[in-house]
Amino acid sequence: MEARSSQRGAQSDPGTSVKVHPSVLGERLSRKQQAEETRRRLAETALQLYSSRGYDHVSVDDICREAGVSKGTFYVHFKSKDQVLVEEFLELDRFYLDSLGEIAKIASGVERLIALGRYSLRHLAGLGKDYLKVAFSSQIAPGRGPSPLAAKARASYKVALRLVREAQKRGELRSDLSSEEITLALVRAIRGIVFEWCLLDGRFDLEQAGETLLKILIDGLNPR
């Protein structure tokens, strides 16, 4: 009877035929939650230190000391202190992909592009000017090569390129410029206004100003 009861309480481990007791599954979940909490604490601590001391004046040792974890634990979650910044910024790519469902409901190809820009600016504003200042300064430091934040391989660029191509096929954007040229112009405009927002210490509405800029640019991209 006890054996049957124990079997009824067990569950199959996904991907295997091995029975796993609920207490073991709970322990695994707890470990995963602890790992996520540690990663979050490391990221938040690093960003706070970067903001207060300056990126170049913060070491991995400083981050670990403030977060109360070992250096080995830091490297389990991040390859370097730079990756903390990049990871947070690249979260925008996941945000782009998540927003595609809502954007697809918009009939106009041009309006889809404006909506994409609006969503991305809202997300960036949510990260905060202090974080963005540190992110920009770390990526343009002397001796650095091209930043992964400007890579065409990013999902954010690919999504924008896809929407530009769709708008061109619909005849909503001029065809004498390539889809790549138009996409780069729009992406650079967004990046530029975010940089200016940081220069002015966040003293204007980023989402509203960015949407206005995109509308002006897209107006100049009307078919001729």
RODO-2510 file (C-alpha; in nm, 4 decimals, decimal comma):
residues 224
     n   res          X          Y          Z
     1     m     0,0000     0,0000     0,0000
     2     e     0,2796     0,2424     0,0886
     3     a     0,4569     0,1679    -0,2412
     4     r     0,1411     0,2464    -0,4411
     5     s     0,0913     0,5695    -0,2460
     6     s     0,4493     0,6743    -0,3134
     7     q     0,4093     0,6048    -0,6860
     8     r     0,0882     0,8044    -0,7034
     9     g     0,2721     1,1024    -0,5500
    10     a     0,5535     1,0826    -0,8038
    11     q     0,5591     1,2632    -1,1378
    12     s     0,7509     1,2029    -1,4584
    13     d     1,0524     1,4232    -1,5123
    14     p     0,9931     1,6014    -1,8491
    15     g     1,1945     1,4361    -2,1259
    16     t     1,2558     1,1139    -1,9298
    17     s     1,0592     0,8128    -1,8083
    18     v     1,2021     0,8469    -1,4572
    19     k     0,9519     0,9128    -1,1811
    20     v     1,0402     1,2166    -0,9708
    21     h     0,8846     1,2818    -0,6319
    22     p     0,7086     1,6223    -0,5944
    23     s     0,9559     1,7224    -0,3231
    24     v     1,2425     1,6810    -0,5712
    25     l     1,0606     1,8880    -0,8341
    26     g     0,9995     2,1531    -0,5721
    27     e     1,3671     2,1549    -0,4829
    28     r     1,4624     2,1981    -0,8489
    29     l     1,2175     2,4842    -0,8877
    30     s     1,3513     2,6438    -0,5718
    31     r     1,7074     2,6259    -0,7044
    32     k     1,6008     2,7830    -1,0315
    33     q     1,4230     3,0623    -0,8468
    34     q     1,7290     3,1182    -0,6300
    35     a     1,9500     3,1382    -0,9394
    36     e     1,7152     3,3900    -1,1020
    37     e     1,7084     3,5947    -0,7823
    38     t     2,0897     3,5933    -0,7612
    39     r     2,1209     3,7009    -1,1242
    40     r     1,8685     3,9795    -1,0718
    41     r     2,0468     4,0979    -0,7564
    42     l     2,3831     4,1010    -0,9349
    43     a     2,2405     4,2997    -1,2269
    44     e     2,0677     4,5543    -1,0031
    45     t     2,3775     4,5952    -0,7855
    46     a     2,6025     4,6408    -1,0877
    47     l     2,3758     4,9028    -1,2445
    48     q     2,3517     5,0954    -0,9171
    49     l     2,7305     5,0981    -0,8806
    50     y     2,7844     5,1967    -1,2445
    51     s     2,5468     5,4867    -1,1976
    52     s     2,6938     5,6111    -0,8686
    53     r     3,0658     5,5534    -0,9298
    54     g     3,0972     5,5411    -1,3070
    55     y     3,1373     5,2246    -1,5125
    56     d     3,5190     5,2398    -1,5289
    57     h     3,5478     5,2716    -1,1508
    58     v     3,3561     4,9533    -1,0701
    59     s     3,5154     4,6081    -1,0648
    60     v     3,3600     4,2628    -1,0536
    61     d     3,4922     4,2399    -0,6964
    62     d     3,2972     4,5553    -0,6063
    63     i     2,9773     4,4100    -0,7510
    64     c     3,0210     4,0799    -0,5666
    65     r     3,0981     4,2529    -0,2381
    66     e     2,7886     4,4726    -0,2575
    67     a     2,5644     4,1864    -0,3720
    68     g     2,7006     3,9488    -0,1090
    69     v     2,8043     3,6719    -0,3494
    70     s     3,1326     3,5094    -0,4491
    71     k     3,3235     3,5999    -0,7634
    72     g     3,2660     3,2480    -0,8935
    73     t     2,8914     3,2975    -0,8604
    74     f     2,9142     3,6177    -1,0638
    75     y     3,0821     3,4325    -1,3503
    76     v     2,8152     3,1632    -1,3435
    77     h     2,5668     3,4310    -1,4513
    78     f     2,7761     3,6835    -1,6457
    79     k     3,0958     3,6595    -1,8503
    80     s     3,2039     4,0124    -1,7605
    81     k     3,0800     4,3340    -1,6011
    82     d     3,0099     4,4596    -1,9535
    83     q     2,7675     4,1753    -2,0189
    84     v     2,5439     4,3013    -1,7394
    85     l     2,4822     4,6191    -1,9392
    86     v     2,4476     4,4466    -2,2737
    87     e     2,2063     4,1838    -2,1394
    88     e     1,9737     4,4487    -2,0001
    89     f     1,9815     4,6432    -2,3261
    90     l     1,9270     4,3342    -2,5408
    91     e     1,6102     4,2687    -2,3436
    92     l     1,4663     4,5149    -2,5945
    93     d     1,4976     4,2450    -2,8615
    94     r     1,2665     4,0166    -2,6660
    95     f     1,0347     4,3124    -2,6168
    96     y     1,0260     4,3657    -2,9955
    97     l     0,9342     4,0032    -3,0586
    98     d     0,6663     4,0072    -2,7886
    99     s     0,5085     4,3192    -2,9401
   100     l     0,4678     4,1690    -3,2887
   101     g     0,1248     4,0274    -3,2100
   102     e    -0,0148     4,3705    -3,1249
   103     i     0,1609     4,5378    -3,4175
   104     a     0,0192     4,2820    -3,6631
   105     k    -0,3327     4,4045    -3,5792
   106     i    -0,2516     4,7450    -3,7328
   107     a    -0,3602     4,7681    -4,0967
   108     s    -0,1155     5,0313    -4,2227
   109     g     0,2456     4,9280    -4,2791
   110     v     0,3669     5,2782    -4,1958
   111     e     0,1626     5,2859    -3,8754
   112     r     0,3142     4,9516    -3,7791
   113     l     0,6600     5,1075    -3,8004
   114     i     0,5522     5,4032    -3,5883
   115     a     0,3985     5,1669    -3,3318
   116     l     0,7201     4,9645    -3,3175
   117     g     0,9178     5,2813    -3,2547
   118     r     0,6722     5,3932    -2,9876
   119     y     0,6898     5,0585    -2,8052
   120     s     1,0706     5,0543    -2,8132
   121     l     1,0972     5,4127    -2,6844
   122     r     0,8540     5,3340    -2,4040
   123     h     1,0660     5,0358    -2,3051
   124     l     1,3907     5,2359    -2,3172
   125     a     1,2403     5,5182    -2,1126
   126     g     1,1397     5,2546    -1,8588
   127     l     1,5035     5,1479    -1,8229
   128     g     1,5765     5,5023    -1,7059
   129     k     1,8179     5,7733    -1,8124
   130     d     2,0841     5,6747    -1,5594
   131     y     2,1034     5,3202    -1,6914
   132     l     2,1086     5,4390    -2,0532
   133     k     2,3842     5,6907    -1,9790
   134     v     2,6017     5,4162    -1,8364
   135     a     2,5180     5,1808    -2,1237
   136     f     2,6087     5,4386    -2,3883
   137     s     2,9295     5,5469    -2,2144
   138     s     3,0510     5,1885    -2,1749
   139     q     2,9888     5,1070    -2,5410
   140     i     3,1738     5,4100    -2,6829
   141     a     3,4749     5,3963    -2,4506
   142     p     3,8180     5,4404    -2,6166
   143     g     3,9596     5,1146    -2,7471
   144     r     3,6238     4,9423    -2,7868
   145     g     3,5343     4,7826    -3,1159
   146     p     3,1859     4,7862    -3,2707
   147     s     2,9182     4,7466    -3,0068
   148     p     2,6792     4,4486    -3,0215
   149     l     2,4024     4,6990    -2,9529
   150     a     2,4345     4,8263    -3,3107
   151     a     2,4590     4,4839    -3,4766
   152     k     2,2298     4,4071    -3,7696
   153     a     2,1976     4,0542    -3,6349
   154     r     1,9820     4,1845    -3,3495
   155     a     1,6169     4,0862    -3,3524
   156     s     1,5192     4,4528    -3,3194
   157     y     1,6859     4,5382    -3,6515
   158     k     1,5409     4,2324    -3,8255
   159     v     1,1881     4,3122    -3,7089
   160     a     1,2171     4,6730    -3,8286
   161     l     1,3592     4,5561    -4,1633
   162     r     1,0710     4,3141    -4,2098
   163     l     0,8135     4,5883    -4,1441
   164     v     0,9904     4,8254    -4,3849
   165     r     0,9849     4,5613    -4,6595
   166     e     0,6157     4,4968    -4,6024
   167     a     0,5402     4,8702    -4,6219
   168     q     0,7391     4,8988    -4,9454
   169     k     0,5499     4,6064    -5,1002
   170     r     0,2242     4,7817    -5,0131
   171     g     0,3475     5,0957    -5,1861
   172     e     0,3520     5,2942    -4,8607
   173     l     0,7250     5,3726    -4,8699
   174     r     0,9410     5,4910    -5,1577
   175     s     1,1159     5,2224    -5,3590
   176     d     1,4162     5,4227    -5,4835
   177     l     1,5832     5,3489    -5,1493
   178     s     1,6587     4,9947    -5,0357
   179     s     1,4790     4,8480    -4,7370
   180     e     1,8161     4,8290    -4,5596
   181     e     1,8808     5,2022    -4,6142
   182     i     1,5393     5,2974    -4,4800
   183     t     1,5681     5,0656    -4,1798
   184     l     1,9110     5,2005    -4,0875
   185     a     1,7820     5,5580    -4,1103
   186     l     1,4920     5,4831    -3,8753
   187     v     1,7013     5,2812    -3,6285
   188     r     1,9683     5,5512    -3,6179
   189     a     1,7053     5,8176    -3,5606
   190     i     1,5698     5,6280    -3,2602
   191     r     1,9189     5,5719    -3,1227
   192     g     2,0011     5,9385    -3,1740
   193     i     1,6996     6,0736    -2,9899
   194     v     1,7622     5,8341    -2,7001
   195     f     2,1193     5,9650    -2,6820
   196     e     1,9925     6,3248    -2,6818
   197     w     1,7448     6,2355    -2,4069
   198     c     2,0415     6,1209    -2,1994
   199     l     2,2407     6,4365    -2,2837
   200     l     1,9507     6,6499    -2,1606
   201     d     1,9072     6,4368    -1,8475
   202     g     1,5675     6,3075    -1,9543
   203     r     1,4067     6,6522    -1,9689
   204     f     1,1608     6,5800    -2,2452
   205     d     0,9050     6,3095    -2,3177
   206     l     1,1108     6,0481    -2,5013
   207     e     0,8180     5,8510    -2,6385
   208     q     0,6336     6,1566    -2,7691
   209     a     0,9436     6,3215    -2,9185
   210     g     1,0537     5,9965    -3,0793
   211     e     0,7144     5,9370    -3,2371
   212     t     0,7153     6,2905    -3,3805
   213     l     1,0629     6,2349    -3,5249
   214     l     0,9583     5,9064    -3,6855
   215     k     0,6517     6,0671    -3,8439
   216     i     0,8673     6,3445    -3,9915
   217     l     1,1135     6,0914    -4,1319
   218     i     0,8450     5,8619    -4,2692
   219     d     0,6712     6,1586    -4,4315
   220     g     0,9918     6,2083    -4,6293
   221     l     0,9820     5,8415    -4,7275
   222     n     0,6426     5,8621    -4,8972
   223     p     0,6406     5,7191    -5,2520
   224     r     0,7507     5,9653    -5,5214
***
